[in-house]
């Protein structure tokens, strides 16, 4: 405890550096997964040709395989591929974005694919264009599944960010490497605790944001009745 009180500035700086690296991949992975998931759902829609369904399945499989790549070798290999320095935080951001996509693409496909076809048909019958239907009907109804995937991505990203410290990139992982090198158990424990605090804090913020953005999920899971409510509200604002 004495070490912690004497090094609050160090812990604070490492926490800020950790967030600066971890937050962008979470956001980028989420945004990129939306069009990729939409494409996969389109390719695998009922009645699609076997080739199209195969391509869609291949995209999901390839995205999932990205998570099987060990993080440290990936962070070491990226500088040679994109021309950055070994200790450049950009390497960590890109690597974490790939891991985020590996998790988020499948969640997006599952979420968009779970939307009741009758609901989308009703939206089309009401005069919605493809874009209007996607943003006002499909995306809101897939929201709970997307949120669940985003929560997994956020926790995973917060954890994997610490690996960059092995390469000299500042983060809460620096408390691990420095604590091990100098044999300071309190520093190691402080790093573990702060990573857990960040993971729980971001997860809690995402849950709160989900309740604000998707108020209908407070009462029940998405259903046909919920779908009708979304359609009605969207019709009023159209």
FIKOLZA-1660 file (N, C-alpha, C; in steps of 0.1 Angstrom, whole numbers, plus 5000, padded with zeros to 4 digits):
% residues 238
   i   px   py   pz ch aa at
   1 5008 4988 5000  A  X  N
   1 5000 5000 5000  A  X CA
   1 5009 5013 5000  A  X  C
   2 5020 5012 5007  A  X  N
   2 5029 5023 5008  A  X CA
   2 5034 5027 4994  A  X  C
   3 5037 5016 4986  A  X  N
   3 5042 5019 4972  A  X CA
   3 5032 5026 4964  A  X  C
   4 5019 5021 4965  A  X  N
   4 5008 5027 4957  A  X CA
   4 5007 5042 4961  A  X  C
   5 5006 5045 4973  A  X  N
   5 5005 5059 4977  A  X CA
   5 5016 5068 4973  A  X  C
   6 5028 5062 4972  A  X  N
   6 5040 5070 4968  A  X CA
   6 5041 5071 4952  A  X  C
   7 5033 5063 4945  A  X  N
   7 5034 5063 4930  A  X CA
   7 5021 5065 4923  A  X  C
   8 5012 5073 4929  A  X  N
   8 4999 5075 4923  A  X CA
   8 5000 5082 4909  A  X  C
   9 5010 5091 4908  A  X  N
   9 5012 5097 4895  A  X CA
   9 5016 5087 4884  A  X  C
  10 5024 5078 4888  A  X  N
  10 5028 5067 4878  A  X CA
  10 5016 5059 4874  A  X  C
  11 5008 5055 4884  A  X  N
  11 4996 5047 4881  A  X CA
  11 4986 5055 4873  A  X  C
  12 4985 5068 4876  A  X  N
  12 4976 5076 4868  A  X CA
  12 4980 5078 4854  A  X  C
  13 4993 5080 4851  A  X  N
  13 4999 5081 4838  A  X CA
  13 4997 5068 4830  A  X  C
  14 5000 5057 4836  A  X  N
  14 4998 5044 4829  A  X CA
  14 4983 5041 4826  A  X  C
  15 4974 5046 4835  A  X  N
  15 4960 5043 4833  A  X CA
  15 4955 5052 4820  A  X  C
  16 4960 5064 4820  A  X  N
  16 4956 5073 4808  A  X CA
  16 4962 5067 4796  A  X  C
  17 4974 5063 4796  A  X  N
  17 4981 5057 4784  A  X CA
  17 4973 5044 4780  A  X  C
  18 4969 5036 4790  A  X  N
  18 4962 5024 4787  A  X CA
  18 4949 5027 4780  A  X  C
  19 4941 5036 4785  A  X  N
  19 4928 5040 4779  A  X CA
  19 4930 5046 4764  A  X  C
  20 4941 5053 4763  A  X  N
  20 4944 5059 4750  A  X CA
  20 4946 5049 4739  A  X  C
  21 4952 5038 4743  A  X  N
  21 4954 5027 4734  A  X CA
  21 4942 5018 4732  A  X  C
  22 4935 5015 4743  A  X  N
  22 4924 5005 4743  A  X CA
  22 4911 5010 4737  A  X  C
  23 4908 5023 4739  A  X  N
  23 4895 5028 4735  A  X CA
  23 4893 5028 4719  A  X  C
  24 4903 5034 4712  A  X  N
  24 4901 5034 4697  A  X CA
  24 4899 5021 4691  A  X  C
  25 4906 5010 4694  A  X  N
  25 4902 4997 4688  A  X CA
  25 4888 4992 4691  A  X  C
  26 4883 4995 4703  A  X  N
  26 4870 4991 4706  A  X CA
  26 4860 4998 4697  A  X  C
  27 4861 5011 4695  A  X  N
  27 4852 5019 4687  A  X CA
  27 4854 5015 4672  A  X  C
  28 4866 5014 4667  A  X  N
  28 4869 5010 4653  A  X CA
  28 4863 4996 4650  A  X  C
  29 4866 4987 4659  A  X  N
  29 4861 4973 4656  A  X CA
  29 4846 4973 4655  A  X  C
  30 4839 4980 4664  A  X  N
  30 4825 4981 4664  A  X CA
  30 4819 4987 4651  A  X  C
  31 4825 4998 4647  A  X  N
  31 4821 5005 4635  A  X CA
  31 4823 4996 4622  A  X  C
  32 4835 4990 4622  A  X  N
  32 4838 4982 4610  A  X CA
  32 4830 4969 4609  A  X  C
  33 4826 4964 4621  A  X  N
  33 4818 4951 4621  A  X CA
  33 4804 4953 4615  A  X  C
  34 4799 4965 4616  A  X  N
  34 4785 4967 4611  A  X CA
  34 4784 4965 4596  A  X  C
  35 4792 4971 4588  A  X  N
  35 4790 4968 4573  A  X CA
  35 4795 4954 4570  A  X  C
  36 4805 4949 4577  A  X  N
  36 4809 4935 4574  A  X CA
  36 4798 4925 4578  A  X  C
  37 4791 4927 4589  A  X  N
  37 4780 4919 4593  A  X CA
  37 4768 4920 4584  A  X  C
  38 4766 4932 4580  A  X  N
  38 4755 4934 4570  A  X CA
  38 4757 4926 4557  A  X  C
  39 4770 4927 4552  A  X  N
  39 4773 4920 4540  A  X CA
  39 4772 4905 4542  A  X  C
  40 4776 4900 4553  A  X  N
  40 4775 4885 4555  A  X CA
  40 4760 4881 4556  A  X  C
  41 4752 4889 4563  A  X  N
  41 4738 4885 4563  A  X CA
  41 4732 4886 4550  A  X  C
  42 4735 4895 4541  A  X  N
  42 4730 4896 4528  A  X CA
  42 4735 4884 4520  A  X  C
  43 4747 4880 4521  A  X  N
  43 4752 4869 4513  A  X CA
  43 4746 4856 4518  A  X  C
  44 4742 4855 4531  A  X  N
  44 4736 4842 4536  A  X CA
  44 4721 4842 4537  A  X  C
  45 4715 4852 4531  A  X  N
  45 4700 4853 4532  A  X CA
  45 4693 4841 4526  A  X  C
  46 4681 4838 4531  A  X  N
  46 4674 4826 4525  A  X CA
  46 4672 4828 4510  A  X  C
  47 4675 4817 4503  A  X  N
  47 4674 4817 4488  A  X CA
  47 4686 4822 4481  A  X  C
  48 4697 4825 4488  A  X  N
  48 4709 4829 4482  A  X CA
  48 4716 4817 4476  A  X  C
  49 4724 4820 4466  A  X  N
  49 4732 4810 4459  A  X CA
  49 4742 4803 4469  A  X  C
  50 4745 4791 4467  A  X  N
  50 4755 4784 4476  A  X CA
  50 4768 4791 4476  A  X  C
  51 4772 4797 4465  A  X  N
  51 4785 4804 4465  A  X CA
  51 4785 4816 4474  A  X  C
  52 4774 4823 4473  A  X  N
  52 4773 4835 4482  A  X CA
  52 4773 4831 4496  A  X  C
  53 4765 4821 4500  A  X  N
  53 4765 4816 4514  A  X CA
  53 4778 4812 4518  A  X  C
  54 4786 4805 4509  A  X  N
  54 4799 4801 4513  A  X CA
  54 4809 4812 4515  A  X  C
  55 4807 4823 4507  A  X  N
  55 4816 4835 4509  A  X CA
  55 4813 4841 4523  A  X  C
  56 4800 4842 4526  A  X  N
  56 4796 4848 4538  A  X CA
  56 4801 4840 4550  A  X  C
  57 4800 4827 4549  A  X  N
  57 4805 4818 4560  A  X CA
  57 4820 4819 4561  A  X  C
  58 4827 4821 4549  A  X  N
  58 4841 4822 4549  A  X CA
  58 4846 4835 4556  A  X  C
  59 4838 4846 4554  A  X  N
  59 4842 4858 4561  A  X CA
  59 4841 4857 4576  A  X  C
  60 4831 4850 4581  A  X  N
  60 4829 4848 4595  A  X CA
  60 4840 4839 4601  A  X  C
  61 4843 4829 4593  A  X  N
  61 4854 4820 4598  A  X CA
  61 4867 4827 4598  A  X  C
  62 4870 4834 4588  A  X  N
  62 4883 4841 4587  A  X CA
  62 4884 4851 4599  A  X  C
  63 4873 4859 4601  A  X  N
  63 4874 4868 4612  A  X CA
  63 4876 4861 4626  A  X  C
  64 4870 4850 4627  A  X  N
  64 4872 4842 4640  A  X CA
  64 4886 4837 4641  A  X  C
  65 4892 4833 4630  A  X  N
  65 4906 4828 4631  A  X CA
  65 4916 4839 4635  A  X  C
  66 4913 4851 4633  A  X  N
  66 4922 4862 4637  A  X CA
  66 4925 4862 4652  A  X  C
  67 4915 4857 4660  A  X  N
  67 4916 4857 4674  A  X CA
  67 4926 4846 4679  A  X  C
  68 4928 4837 4670  A  X  N
  68 4937 4825 4673  A  X CA
  68 4952 4829 4671  A  X  C
  69 4955 4841 4665  A  X  N
  69 4969 4845 4663  A  X CA
  69 4974 4851 4677  A  X  C
  70 4985 4846 4682  A  X  N
  70 4990 4850 4695  A  X CA
  70 4993 4865 4694  A  X  C
  71 4990 4872 4705  A  X  N
  71 4991 4887 4705  A  X CA
  71 5005 4892 4703  A  X  C
  72 5015 4887 4711  A  X  N
  72 5028 4892 4711  A  X CA
  72 5035 4890 4697  A  X  C
  73 5034 4878 4691  A  X  N
  73 5040 4877 4677  A  X CA
  73 5033 4887 4667  A  X  C
  74 5020 4889 4669  A  X  N
  74 5013 4898 4660  A  X CA
  74 5018 4913 4662  A  X  C
  75 5020 4917 4674  A  X  N
  75 5025 4930 4677  A  X CA
  75 5039 4932 4672  A  X  C
  76 5047 4921 4672  A  X  N
  76 5061 4922 4667  A  X CA
  76 5061 4922 4651  A  X  C
  77 5052 4915 4645  A  X  N
  77 5052 4914 4631  A  X CA
  77 5046 4926 4624  A  X  C
  78 5037 4933 4630  A  X  N
  78 5030 4945 4624  A  X CA
  78 5040 4956 4620  A  X  C
  79 5050 4959 4628  A  X  N
  79 5059 4970 4623  A  X CA
  79 5066 4967 4609  A  X  C
  80 5069 4954 4607  A  X  N
  80 5075 4951 4594  A  X CA
  80 5065 4951 4583  A  X  C
  81 5052 4950 4586  A  X  N
  81 5042 4950 4576  A  X CA
  81 5037 4964 4572  A  X  C
  82 5037 4973 4582  A  X  N
  82 5031 4987 4580  A  X CA
  82 5042 4998 4581  A  X  C
  83 5054 4994 4584  A  X  N
  83 5065 5003 4584  A  X CA
  83 5066 5012 4596  A  X  C
  84 5061 5008 4608  A  X  N
  84 5062 5016 4620  A  X CA
  84 5073 5011 4629  A  X  C
  85 5076 5018 4639  A  X  N
  85 5086 5014 4649  A  X CA
  85 5080 5003 4658  A  X  C
  86 5089 4995 4664  A  X  N
  86 5085 4984 4672  A  X CA
  86 5077 4989 4684  A  X  C
  87 5081 5001 4690  A  X  N
  87 5074 5006 4702  A  X CA
  87 5064 5017 4698  A  X  C
  88 5059 5017 4686  A  X  N
  88 5049 5026 4682  A  X CA
  88 5035 5021 4687  A  X  C
  89 5027 5029 4695  A  X  N
  89 5014 5024 4699  A  X CA
  89 5005 5021 4688  A  X  C
  90 5007 5026 4676  A  X  N
  90 4998 5023 4664  A  X CA
  90 4998 5008 4662  A  X  C
  91 5009 5001 4664  A  X  N
  91 5009 4986 4662  A  X CA
  91 4999 4979 4671  A  X  C
  92 4999 4984 4684  A  X  N
  92 4990 4978 4694  A  X CA
  92 4975 4981 4690  A  X  C
  93 4973 4993 4686  A  X  N
  93 4959 4997 4682  A  X CA
  93 4954 4989 4670  A  X  C
  94 4963 4987 4660  A  X  N
  94 4959 4979 4648  A  X CA
  94 4956 4964 4652  A  X  C
  95 4965 4959 4660  A  X  N
  95 4964 4945 4665  A  X CA
  95 4951 4943 4673  A  X  C
  96 4949 4952 4682  A  X  N
  96 4937 4951 4690  A  X CA
  96 4924 4952 4682  A  X  C
  97 4925 4961 4672  A  X  N
  97 4913 4962 4663  A  X CA
  97 4910 4949 4656  A  X  C
  98 4920 4942 4651  A  X  N
  98 4918 4929 4645  A  X CA
  98 4912 4919 4654  A  X  C
  99 4917 4919 4667  A  X  N
  99 4911 4910 4677  A  X CA
  99 4896 4914 4680  A  X  C
 100 4894 4927 4680  A  X  N
 100 4880 4931 4682  A  X CA
 100 4871 4927 4671  A  X  C
 101 4876 4928 4659  A  X  N
 101 4868 4924 4647  A  X CA
 101 4865 4909 4648  A  X  C
 102 4875 4901 4652  A  X  N
 102 4873 4887 4653  A  X CA
 102 4862 4883 4662  A  X  C
 103 4859 4891 4673  A  X  N
 103 4848 4888 4682  A  X CA
 103 4835 4895 4677  A  X  C
 104 4837 4907 4672  A  X  N
 104 4825 4915 4669  A  X CA
 104 4818 4911 4657  A  X  C
 105 4825 4906 4647  A  X  N
 105 4818 4903 4634  A  X CA
 105 4808 4892 4636  A  X  C
 106 4811 4882 4644  A  X  N
 106 4801 4871 4646  A  X CA
 106 4789 4876 4654  A  X  C
 107 4792 4885 4664  A  X  N
 107 4781 4890 4672  A  X CA
 107 4771 4899 4663  A  X  C
 108 4777 4906 4654  A  X  N
 108 4769 4915 4645  A  X CA
 108 4761 4906 4635  A  X  C
 109 4767 4896 4630  A  X  N
 109 4760 4886 4621  A  X CA
 109 4749 4880 4628  A  X  C
 110 4751 4875 4641  A  X  N
 110 4741 4869 4649  A  X CA
 110 4729 4879 4652  A  X  C
 111 4733 4891 4655  A  X  N
 111 4723 4901 4658  A  X CA
 111 4714 4905 4646  A  X  C
 112 4721 4908 4635  A  X  N
 112 4713 4912 4623  A  X CA
 112 4705 4900 4618  A  X  C
 113 4711 4888 4619  A  X  N
 113 4704 4877 4614  A  X CA
 113 4692 4872 4622  A  X  C
 114 4692 4877 4634  A  X  N
 114 4681 4873 4643  A  X CA
 114 4668 4882 4641  A  X  C
 115 4669 4892 4633  A  X  N
 115 4657 4901 4631  A  X CA
 115 4647 4893 4623  A  X  C
 116 4635 4894 4628  A  X  N
 116 4624 4886 4622  A  X CA
 116 4621 4891 4608  A  X  C
 117 4621 4882 4598  A  X  N
 117 4619 4886 4584  A  X CA
 117 4605 4893 4583  A  X  C
 118 4595 4889 4591  A  X  N
 118 4582 4895 4590  A  X CA
 118 4583 4910 4593  A  X  C
 119 4592 4913 4603  A  X  N
 119 4593 4927 4607  A  X CA
 119 4600 4935 4596  A  X  C
 120 4610 4930 4589  A  X  N
 120 4616 4937 4578  A  X CA
 120 4606 4939 4566  A  X  C
 121 4598 4928 4564  A  X  N
 121 4588 4929 4553  A  X CA
 121 4578 4940 4556  A  X  C
 122 4574 4941 4569  A  X  N
 122 4564 4951 4573  A  X CA
 122 4570 4965 4571  A  X  C
 123 4583 4966 4574  A  X  N
 123 4590 4979 4572  A  X CA
 123 4590 4983 4558  A  X  C
 124 4593 4973 4549  A  X  N
 124 4593 4976 4535  A  X CA
 124 4579 4980 4530  A  X  C
 125 4569 4973 4535  A  X  N
 125 4555 4976 4531  A  X CA
 125 4551 4990 4535  A  X  C
 126 4557 4995 4546  A  X  N
 126 4554 5008 4551  A  X CA
 126 4562 5019 4543  A  X  C
 127 4570 5015 4533  A  X  N
 127 4576 5025 4524  A  X CA
 127 4591 5028 4528  A  X  C
 128 4596 5020 4537  A  X  N
 128 4610 5023 4541  A  X CA
 128 4620 5019 4530  A  X  C
 129 4630 5027 4528  A  X  N
 129 4640 5024 4519  A  X CA
 129 4649 5014 4526  A  X  C
 130 4659 5008 4518  A  X  N
 130 4668 4998 4524  A  X CA
 130 4676 5004 4536  A  X  C
 131 4681 5017 4534  A  X  N
 131 4689 5023 4544  A  X CA
 131 4680 5027 4556  A  X  C
 132 4668 5032 4554  A  X  N
 132 4659 5035 4565  A  X CA
 132 4656 5023 4573  A  X  C
 133 4653 5012 4566  A  X  N
 133 4649 4999 4573  A  X CA
 133 4661 4994 4582  A  X  C
 134 4673 4996 4576  A  X  N
 134 4685 4991 4583  A  X CA
 134 4687 4999 4596  A  X  C
 135 4687 5012 4595  A  X  N
 135 4691 5021 4606  A  X CA
 135 4679 5022 4616  A  X  C
 136 4667 5021 4612  A  X  N
 136 4655 5024 4620  A  X CA
 136 4649 5011 4625  A  X  C
 137 4651 5000 4619  A  X  N
 137 4645 4987 4623  A  X CA
 137 4655 4976 4626  A  X  C
 138 4663 4972 4616  A  X  N
 138 4673 4961 4618  A  X CA
 138 4683 4964 4629  A  X  C
 139 4689 4976 4628  A  X  N
 139 4700 4979 4638  A  X CA
 139 4694 4980 4652  A  X  C
 140 4683 4987 4654  A  X  N
 140 4678 4988 4668  A  X CA
 140 4674 4974 4674  A  X  C
 141 4668 4965 4666  A  X  N
 141 4664 4952 4670  A  X CA
 141 4676 4943 4673  A  X  C
 142 4687 4945 4666  A  X  N
 142 4699 4938 4668  A  X CA
 142 4707 4944 4679  A  X  C
 143 4703 4955 4684  A  X  N
 143 4711 4962 4694  A  X CA
 143 4715 4954 4706  A  X  C
 144 4706 4947 4713  A  X  N
 144 4710 4939 4725  A  X CA
 144 4721 4929 4722  A  X  C
 145 4721 4923 4710  A  X  N
 145 4732 4913 4707  A  X CA
 145 4745 4920 4704  A  X  C
 146 4743 4932 4697  A  X  N
 146 4755 4940 4694  A  X CA
 146 4762 4945 4707  A  X  C
 147 4753 4949 4717  A  X  N
 147 4759 4954 4729  A  X CA
 147 4766 4943 4737  A  X  C
 148 4760 4931 4737  A  X  N
 148 4767 4919 4743  A  X CA
 148 4780 4917 4737  A  X  C
 149 4781 4917 4724  A  X  N
 149 4794 4915 4717  A  X CA
 149 4804 4926 4720  A  X  C
 150 4799 4938 4721  A  X  N
 150 4808 4950 4724  A  X CA
 150 4813 4949 4738  A  X  C
 151 4805 4944 4747  A  X  N
 151 4810 4942 4761  A  X CA
 151 4822 4932 4761  A  X  C
 152 4820 4921 4754  A  X  N
 152 4831 4911 4753  A  X CA
 152 4844 4917 4747  A  X  C
 153 4842 4925 4736  A  X  N
 153 4853 4931 4730  A  X CA
 153 4860 4941 4739  A  X  C
 154 4853 4949 4747  A  X  N
 154 4859 4958 4756  A  X CA
 154 4867 4952 4766  A  X  C
 155 4862 4941 4773  A  X  N
 155 4869 4934 4783  A  X CA
 155 4882 4928 4777  A  X  C
 156 4881 4922 4766  A  X  N
 156 4892 4915 4759  A  X CA
 156 4903 4925 4756  A  X  C
 157 4898 4937 4750  A  X  N
 157 4908 4947 4746  A  X CA
 157 4915 4953 4758  A  X  C
 158 4908 4956 4768  A  X  N
 158 4914 4962 4780  A  X CA
 158 4925 4952 4786  A  X  C
 159 4922 4939 4785  A  X  N
 159 4932 4929 4790  A  X CA
 159 4944 4928 4781  A  X  C
 160 4942 4927 4767  A  X  N
 160 4952 4925 4758  A  X CA
 160 4962 4937 4756  A  X  C
 161 4957 4949 4760  A  X  N
 161 4965 4961 4759  A  X CA
 161 4977 4960 4767  A  X  C
 162 4977 4952 4778  A  X  N
 162 4988 4951 4787  A  X CA
 162 5000 4944 4780  A  X  C
 163 4997 4936 4770  A  X  N
 163 5008 4928 4764  A  X CA
 163 5018 4938 4757  A  X  C
 164 5014 4950 4753  A  X  N
 164 5022 4959 4746  A  X CA
 164 5034 4964 4755  A  X  C
 165 5032 4962 4768  A  X  N
 165 5043 4967 4777  A  X CA
 165 5056 4959 4775  A  X  C
 166 5054 4946 4771  A  X  N
 166 5066 4938 4768  A  X CA
 166 5075 4944 4758  A  X  C
 167 5069 4951 4748  A  X  N
 167 5076 4958 4738  A  X CA
 167 5080 4972 4741  A  X  C
 168 5077 4977 4753  A  X  N
 168 5080 4990 4758  A  X CA
 168 5070 5000 4755  A  X  C
 169 5057 4996 4752  A  X  N
 169 5046 5006 4750  A  X CA
 169 5040 5008 4763  A  X  C
 170 5039 5021 4767  A  X  N
 170 5033 5024 4781  A  X CA
 170 5019 5020 4782  A  X  C
 171 5015 5013 4793  A  X  N
 171 5002 5010 4796  A  X CA
 171 5002 5005 4811  A  X  C
 172 4991 5000 4815  A  X  N
 172 4991 4994 4829  A  X CA
 172 5000 4981 4829  A  X  C
 173 5002 4975 4818  A  X  N
 173 5011 4964 4817  A  X CA
 173 5025 4968 4821  A  X  C
 174 5029 4981 4820  A  X  N
 174 5042 4986 4825  A  X CA
 174 5044 4983 4840  A  X  C
 175 5033 4983 4847  A  X  N
 175 5034 4980 4861  A  X CA
 175 5038 4966 4864  A  X  C
 176 5033 4957 4854  A  X  N
 176 5037 4943 4856  A  X CA
 176 5051 4941 4853  A  X  C
 177 5056 4946 4841  A  X  N
 177 5070 4944 4837  A  X CA
 177 5080 4950 4847  A  X  C
 178 5076 4963 4851  A  X  N
 178 5085 4970 4860  A  X CA
 178 5085 4963 4874  A  X  C
 179 5073 4959 4878  A  X  N
 179 5072 4952 4891  A  X CA
 179 5080 4939 4892  A  X  C
 180 5079 4931 4881  A  X  N
 180 5086 4919 4880  A  X CA
 180 5101 4921 4880  A  X  C
 181 5105 4931 4872  A  X  N
 181 5120 4934 4870  A  X CA
 181 5126 4939 4883  A  X  C
 182 5118 4946 4891  A  X  N
 182 5124 4952 4903  A  X CA
 182 5119 4945 4915  A  X  C
 183 5112 4934 4913  A  X  N
 183 5107 4926 4924  A  X CA
 183 5099 4934 4934  A  X  C
 184 5088 4941 4929  A  X  N
 184 5079 4949 4937  A  X CA
 184 5065 4943 4936  A  X  C
 185 5061 4934 4944  A  X  N
 185 5048 4928 4943  A  X CA
 185 5037 4938 4944  A  X  C
 186 5038 4948 4951  A  X  N
 186 5027 4958 4952  A  X CA
 186 5025 4965 4939  A  X  C
 187 5035 4967 4931  A  X  N
 187 5033 4973 4918  A  X CA
 187 5026 4964 4908  A  X  C
 188 5029 4951 4909  A  X  N
 188 5022 4941 4901  A  X CA
 188 5007 4940 4905  A  X  C
 189 5005 4940 4918  A  X  N
 189 4991 4939 4922  A  X CA
 189 4983 4952 4918  A  X  C
 190 4990 4963 4919  A  X  N
 190 4983 4976 4915  A  X CA
 190 4979 4975 4900  A  X  C
 191 4988 4970 4892  A  X  N
 191 4985 4968 4878  A  X CA
 191 4973 4959 4875  A  X  C
 192 4973 4948 4882  A  X  N
 192 4961 4939 4881  A  X CA
 192 4948 4945 4885  A  X  C
 193 4949 4952 4897  A  X  N
 193 4937 4958 4902  A  X CA
 193 4932 4969 4892  A  X  C
 194 4941 4977 4887  A  X  N
 194 4937 4988 4878  A  X CA
 194 4931 4983 4865  A  X  C
 195 4936 4972 4860  A  X  N
 195 4931 4966 4848  A  X CA
 195 4916 4961 4850  A  X  C
 196 4914 4955 4862  A  X  N
 196 4901 4950 4865  A  X CA
 196 4891 4962 4867  A  X  C
 197 4896 4972 4874  A  X  N
 197 4888 4984 4876  A  X CA
 197 4883 4990 4862  A  X  C
 198 4893 4991 4853  A  X  N
 198 4890 4997 4840  A  X CA
 198 4880 4988 4832  A  X  C
 199 4882 4975 4833  A  X  N
 199 4873 4965 4826  A  X CA
 199 4859 4966 4831  A  X  C
 200 4857 4966 4845  A  X  N
 200 4844 4967 4851  A  X CA
 200 4838 4981 4848  A  X  C
 201 4846 4992 4848  A  X  N
 201 4841 5005 4846  A  X CA
 201 4835 5007 4832  A  X  C
 202 4843 5002 4822  A  X  N
 202 4839 5004 4808  A  X CA
 202 4827 4995 4805  A  X  C
 203 4827 4983 4811  A  X  N
 203 4815 4974 4810  A  X CA
 203 4803 4980 4816  A  X  C
 204 4804 4986 4827  A  X  N
 204 4793 4993 4833  A  X CA
 204 4788 5005 4825  A  X  C
 205 4797 5012 4819  A  X  N
 205 4793 5024 4811  A  X CA
 205 4786 5019 4798  A  X  C
 206 4790 5008 4793  A  X  N
 206 4783 5002 4781  A  X CA
 206 4769 4998 4784  A  X  C
 207 4767 4991 4796  A  X  N
 207 4754 4987 4800  A  X CA
 207 4745 4999 4802  A  X  C
 208 4750 5010 4809  A  X  N
 208 4742 5022 4811  A  X CA
 208 4739 5028 4797  A  X  C
 209 4749 5029 4788  A  X  N
 209 4746 5035 4775  A  X CA
 209 4735 5027 4768  A  X  C
 210 4736 5013 4769  A  X  N
 210 4726 5005 4762  A  X CA
 210 4712 5007 4768  A  X  C
 211 4711 5010 4781  A  X  N
 211 4698 5013 4786  A  X CA
 211 4692 5026 4782  A  X  C
 212 4701 5036 4779  A  X  N
 212 4697 5049 4775  A  X CA
 212 4693 5048 4760  A  X  C
 213 4702 5042 4752  A  X  N
 213 4699 5041 4737  A  X CA
 213 4688 5032 4734  A  X  C
 214 4687 5021 4741  A  X  N
 214 4677 5011 4738  A  X CA
 214 4667 5009 4750  A  X  C
 215 4659 5019 4753  A  X  N
 215 4650 5018 4765  A  X CA
 215 4640 5006 4765  A  X  C
 216 4637 5001 4753  A  X  N
 216 4628 4990 4753  A  X CA
 216 4633 4977 4759  A  X  C
 217 4647 4976 4760  A  X  N
 217 4653 4964 4765  A  X CA
 217 4651 4963 4780  A  X  C
 218 4647 4974 4787  A  X  N
 218 4645 4974 4801  A  X CA
 218 4633 4965 4805  A  X  C
 219 4624 4964 4796  A  X  N
 219 4611 4957 4799  A  X CA
 219 4612 4942 4795  A  X  C
 220 4617 4940 4783  A  X  N
 220 4617 4926 4778  A  X CA
 220 4627 4924 4767  A  X  C
 221 4630 4912 4763  A  X  N
 221 4639 4909 4752  A  X CA
 221 4632 4913 4739  A  X  C
 222 4639 4915 4728  A  X  N
 222 4633 4918 4715  A  X CA
 222 4623 4907 4711  A  X  C
 223 4612 4912 4707  A  X  N
 223 4601 4902 4703  A  X CA
 223 4593 4909 4692  A  X  C
 224 4583 4902 4687  A  X  N
 224 4575 4908 4677  A  X CA
 224 4568 4921 4682  A  X  C
 225 4563 4921 4695  A  X  N
 225 4557 4933 4700  A  X CA
 225 4567 4944 4701  A  X  C
 226 4579 4941 4705  A  X  N
 226 4589 4951 4705  A  X CA
 226 4592 4957 4691  A  X  C
 227 4592 4948 4682  A  X  N
 227 4595 4952 4668  A  X CA
 227 4584 4961 4663  A  X  C
 228 4572 4959 4667  A  X  N
 228 4561 4968 4663  A  X CA
 228 4563 4981 4669  A  X  C
 229 4567 4982 4682  A  X  N
 229 4569 4995 4688  A  X CA
 229 4580 5003 4681  A  X  C
 230 4591 4996 4677  A  X  N
 230 4602 5003 4670  A  X CA
 230 4597 5008 4657  A  X  C
 231 4589 5000 4650  A  X  N
 231 4583 5005 4637  A  X CA
 231 4574 5017 4639  A  X  C
 232 4566 5017 4649  A  X  N
 232 4557 5028 4652  A  X CA
 232 4564 5041 4655  A  X  C
 233 4575 5039 4664  A  X  N
 233 4582 5051 4667  A  X CA
 233 4590 5057 4655  A  X  C
 234 4595 5048 4647  A  X  N
 234 4602 5052 4635  A  X CA
 234 4593 5059 4625  A  X  C
 235 4580 5054 4624  A  X  N
 235 4571 5060 4615  A  X CA
 235 4567 5074 4619  A  X  C
 236 4567 5077 4632  A  X  N
 236 4564 5090 4637  A  X CA
 236 4574 5100 4633  A  X  C
 237 4587 5095 4634  A  X  N
 237 4598 5104 4632  A  X CA
 237 4602 5105 4617  A  X  C
 238 4596 5097 4609  A  X  N
 238 4599 5097 4594  A  X CA
 238 4594 5110 4587  A  X  C
% end
